[in-house]
Amino acid sequence: MAALLTCGIAQAKGAGKVWQGTLGPNDIVVEIDTPAKGSADLDGRYFYRRHRMDIRLEGNAGIGGSIVLKEGFGGDDAAQASWRMQAPAHDRWEGEWIGPKGRRLPIRLHGLAAATATTVREPSLATLRGQLGDYAWLRLSELELQRGKTQQINGVTLQWLHQPDSSIDLFEVTSGYSAAQLQRINATLRKRLWSWVDSYYDCMSGARDGLGEFETTTTLRHVSPKIISASLSSNFYCGGAHPDFGDSPLNIDPRDGRELDLDDVLWLGPGKPLHAGKGDDWNAAWAEYRGKRFAPWVVARFKSLYPAEFKKGDDECSYDDPGVWDFAQWYATPKGIHLSAYFARVARACDDPDWAILPWKLVDAYPGAVRIH
């Protein structure tokens, strides 16, 4: 789930060449992944700017510089539209779209220079091009936000925002912290909001025949001088055998606007806290710490704190299995830190029990580098 909700950022790091131009009379944006060394296979995607939904491209570079791409999911029995393209030259790329029934339309593309001017409708999106990547940024550039209710909590004012195309809600903070803090907090909130919206389009594009679903709920959990915490949960179907659900909470240190990891605020090991790492920099030492030290400790504490819940879950939910806690998501509450167990599909009803809160007294006894209470 965390991967899904941050896939816009992840794609930006491994993205290929981005083009924009026209297919017949329609404006499109295209991304073609850089092929593996020595391979002629090409993968990519594109969207019509008025629809914003991805259409997959798969194919290869042929002899003499010709490129053939098929639209849609490989292996489909139905006839697929295809692209017949010449090799790009002088940052331009031209060819022809051929429909399943033989209709032909010209394709004219040009490379997207870093300085390419594009007006965005939402000022909150203007500074995120480098973080989202050109493809996602262009897809979102014409979207708008609607301002909803304001909310006061613990001396902090929140302005709720609604993105109508994706039906995603999040908030920005308008008072309760210094001007510099507000700027940094809202930068982190904007990044999560727009990457979540892009994840909506990724998900809906992945389901065939327009059958995708992506329903979201934002629940404010805790606001204080040292933590802003919210649950960002989704029920989704992005193709495949089954729909799914999950939570990807957002925990911000309002003092510097940084998004916090659990290991920043709760650390059981010796020395400085470890972190998961990203991509190829996955930290094996952190994974070992979570599995051998953190998860067994959580089981022991919860079994002592909530014996009735553990006993009730014996028949259906194995909360005494450290493996369901080792990579738990978290958010802050007025009572302490909530951890979410994660189960295999056959027992997903056991996920995220409401009672699984580590009281602040325990958290304060095992602080990480960042004190949030």
N, C-alpha and C positions, 0 to 999 in steps of 0.2 A: 504494500500500500504506500509506504513512504517513497518507493521508487516511482510509482505511478504519479503521485502528486508533485514530484519534483522532476518529472521527465523532461519538462521544457528546459530546465537548467542543464540537465545531463546531456540532452541532444545538442545544446549549444557548444559543449566542449568537444564533441566528436563529429560535428556536422561537416558535410562536404560543401561543394560549390553551390551557391544560391544564385538563381537567375530570376529575372522578371521580364514580362513582355505580354504577348498576346497569342491566343489560340483562336483563330478566326476573329470574331469581333469581341472576344472576351478577354479581360485582363486576368493573368495568372501569375503565380509565383511557384518556382520549381527548385527543389533541392536534390542534387545527385551526390550520393556518398562517394568518397574517394575509394576506388577499388583497391583490393589487396595487391601487393607487389607481384607482378607477373600474371595477374588475372585480367580477363576481359569482361568478367561479369560486372554488371552495373545494377545498383538498387537506388531507388529514390522515391520521391513523392511530389505531388503538386496540389495546389488548390486554386479554384476560381475565387477571385477576390470578393465576389458578391455572396459566396456560400461559405467559404473558409474551411470546408471539410476536406481532409486529405484524400487523394486518390493515389494508390500505390503504383509504382513503376518498377518493372523488372526486365532486364534484357542484357545485351552484350554489345561490345564494340566489334564490328565485323572487319572484313578485309577492305582496304582502301579508304579507311576512315569513316565508313558508314556505321551508324548506330541504330539498332532496332530495340524498341522498348514496348512492352505490353502493359496495359492498364489492369488494375484489379489484383485479385489474389491468384497466385500461381496454381495451376491444376484445376481451375474452374472449367466445367463442361461448357458453359455458355460462351458464345463468341465474345472476344475481347477487342476493344479498340486498341490500336497500335500507333506508335510514333516511328516515323522513318526520318532520321536526322543525319545531317552531315557533321563531320568533326567540327567543334568550335574553332573559330578563327577570329583573331583581333577582338576577343572578348564578346563575340557575337555568335549566336547559335541559331541555325534555321533548319527547317524541315517541314514535315507534313503529318497531320493527324488523319488517320484512316478509321472511320467508324465501323462497327460490326456489319453494317449493311452497305459499306462501300463509300459512304460520304467522305469527302476530303476537305480539310481546312488547313490553311497555312499556319505554321508556328514560327514566330519571330521573337527571339529572346536576346537579352543583353545581360552581361555580368553586373553584379551589384557591388559597386565600389563602396568602401567604408564611409565615404562622404556623401553618398546618395541622399538627397533631401527627401524626406517623407514627413508630412504633417500628421501628427497624431491628435485625435480628438480629446484625449484625456491627458492633462499635464502630468498626472501620476505615472504615466507610461513613458514619458519622454526620456528619462534617464536610464531606462532598463535595457536598452538595445544590446549593450555588451554582455549583459547577464543572461538574457533570454536567447540571444542569437538572432541573426537577421530574419530567418524564416519565420520563427514564432512571432517576432516583433512586428513584421509586416502583416501577419495574419490578424494580430490584435489591434493594429493601428487605427482602425476605423470604429472600434467599439467605444461605448460610453458607459459611465456609471451614473446611477441614480442615487441621490442623497435621501436617506430615510430619517428615522427618528434619532434624536440624541439621547444619551443615557449618562447619568451621573452615578459614579460608584467610588466610594472612598476618596472623595475629593478630586476625582479624575473625570473628565468629560470625553465621551466617545461619540463619534459621528458614524452611524451605520451607513454602509454603502451596498448597493445592489447592482450586480451586473446582469441585465435582463436577458441577454442572449443565452447565457449559461445558467441563469438562476442561482448564481453564487453570491453569498452575502459575507462580508467581512466588515471591519471598522477601521477608522483612523482615530488617533488621539488628538484632541484639539486644545486641551488644557490640563493642568495638574502637574506638569513637569516643566523644566526650563525650556526656552526656545531651542537651544542646541540639542537637548534630549529629545524633544518632539520631532525634530528633523530626522534624527537617527532612528527613532522608533518607527516613524511612518515610512521611512525607506525600507525597513525590514518587512513591514506589513504590506507595502505595495508589491514588493518582490514576491511574497507568498500569494497574494491575491491574483496577480497576473499569471504566475506560473500555474496556479490552480485552474484558471480559466483556459489556459492553453492545454492543460491536461484533459479538460472536458472535450476539447476538439480532438485531441489524440484518441481518447476513448471512443467517442462517437464515430470517428472515422474507422476504427478498427473492427466494428461490428458490421457484418454484411446485411444487405437489404434494409438498411435504415433501422435496425432493431436495437441499437445501442441505448443504454440508460445511464444516467449520471445524475443522481439526486444528492444534494449536499445539505448539511446542517452545521451551522457554527454556534457553539455554546460557550459563552464566557464563563471561565472557571474561577479566576482569582486576579484581583488587581491590587497592588500595594506599591509602596515606594521602591521595592526591590524585585518585583516580578509582575509581568502581564502574561496571563496564561489562558489559552482557549483551546477547545477541541474543534477540529475540522474533520468531520466525519462524512463518509460517502457510502451510498449504496450504488453499485455500478455493474454494468454488463458491457464489456468491451469486445465481445466475440469469445468464442471458445465454448466449453461445455456448460458452464454454470455462471450465474451472476455471483457477485461477491460484495463484501462490505469491509469497512475498516476506518480507523481514526488515525490522523496524522497531526497530533497536537502542535501548537505553536507556543513556545515559551521564550519570552523576550526579557532581557535585563534592561529595564528602562534607564538605568544609569549610563549605559553606553549604546543601547539599541541593538545589542548582539543577540542572536538566537542561541539559546543555551542547550547543551546536551545534558542528559541525566548525570553523566560522569563529572560535569562541571560542578554540580551541587550536592552529589552524594558519592562518596568515594571510600571504599573499604580497604583498598590495597595500600602497600607501602609506597613511599615516594610520591611523585607527581601523578595526577590522574592521566590515564590513557584514553585515547579516543579511537573511534572505529576506523577512521581513514575513509578515503573515497576512491572508487574505481580500482585501478591497479595498485593503489597504495593501501589496500586493506590491511589492517593491523592485526596480525595473528595473536600477538600478545594480549591485545584488548579482548579478543574473542575468548581466549583461554581464561582471562580474568572473569569475564561475564559468566562463563559456564562453570568454572570450578570454585569461584569464591562468591561472586555476587548472587547467582541464582540460588544456591543452597542456603545462603544467609537469608534471602527473602522468604524462602519456604519456612525456615525455622521461626522467623519473626511473625509471619502471618499465621502460622499454626498456633503460636502462643497468643496472639492478639485476637484471632477470630476462630476459636475451636469449633463453634457451632457451624459456621459456614464450611469449614474444612470437612467436618463429619457429614454434612448434608451433601457435599459434592463427591463423596467417596464413590457412589455408584455410577455417576455420570461424568463428573468433571475431576480429573486427577490434578488438583491444585498442589498436591505434594510432590509432583514431578518437577524438578528444577528446570527441565527443558522448556516448560511453557512460560518461564519467567526470564530466561537469560537475555533475550533481546526485547524486553518490554518497552512499549511506549509509555510516556508519562506526561502528567500535567499537575500543576499546583492547585490546591484547594485551601480554603481557610483552615482546615484541620491538619493538613499535611500534604504529602506527595502521593498522588494516585498512580498505581502501576497497572498496566493492562496485560493480562495473560493472553497468550496466542496459541490456539489449538489447530490441529488438522481439520480439514473440511467436515469430516463425519461428526466432529464435536464442536463445531463453531459456535453453537448456542452457549458454550461455556466461556467464550471470549469476554474479556473486559468486565469482570465482576465489580459491581458498585462498591462493595465493602473493602476493596483492596487498597487501603490508604495507610501509608507509613506516617505515623504522627510526627509533628514537628520536633518533638523531643528526641526521637530517634534520628531524624535527619540532622538536627543540630549536633548530635553526638558523633556523626561521621561526615563532616562537611568536606565538600570539594574545594576547589580554588575560589568559587563564587558563593558567598553567603546570601541566601535569598529570604532568610527569616531571622 
